[in-house]
Amino acid sequence: EVVAEGVETHEQRESLIAGGCNIMQGYLFSRPVTKAKVIEFIKKYKGGVSL
């Protein structure tokens, strides 16, 4: 597995995919969220989310 952090553009994403990266995080996918928002999300989608 290859993990990329700090992905901010679609171009970066496409380049990483082409290079074999299969796990990414960054502003392209989500801005930082508070602990409270993460807990709220997990409760809302409990059973359908794997962390």
C-alpha positions in Angstrom: 0.0 0.0 0.0 1.1 3.5 -0.7 -0.3 6.4 1.4 -0.2 10.1 0.3 -0.9 13.0 2.6 -1.7 16.6 1.6 -3.5 15.9 -1.6 -5.1 19.2 -2.7 -5.9 19.0 -6.4 -7.5 16.6 -8.8 -4.2 16.6 -10.8 -2.3 15.4 -7.8 -4.9 12.7 -7.2 -4.7 11.5 -10.8 -0.9 11.5 -10.7 -0.8 9.5 -7.5 -3.3 7.0 -8.9 -1.2 6.6 -12.0 1.8 6.0 -9.7 0.1 3.2 -7.8 -1.1 5.1 -4.7 -4.2 3.6 -3.3 -4.8 5.6 -0.1 -4.9 9.4 0.1 -5.9 12.2 2.4 -5.9 16.0 2.1 -8.0 19.1 1.5 -9.3 17.6 -1.8 -11.3 15.1 0.2 -12.1 17.0 3.4 -11.0 20.0 5.4 -9.9 19.2 9.0 -12.8 18.4 11.3 -13.2 18.6 15.1 -13.3 15.6 17.3 -17.0 16.4 18.0 -17.8 16.2 14.2 -15.9 12.9 13.9 -18.0 11.4 16.8 -21.2 12.8 15.2 -20.3 11.2 11.9 -19.5 7.8 13.4 -22.8 7.8 15.4 -24.8 8.8 12.3 -23.2 6.1 10.1 -22.5 3.5 12.7 -22.1 0.1 11.2 -21.3 1.5 7.8 -18.0 3.1 8.7 -14.7 1.4 9.3 -11.9 3.4 10.9 
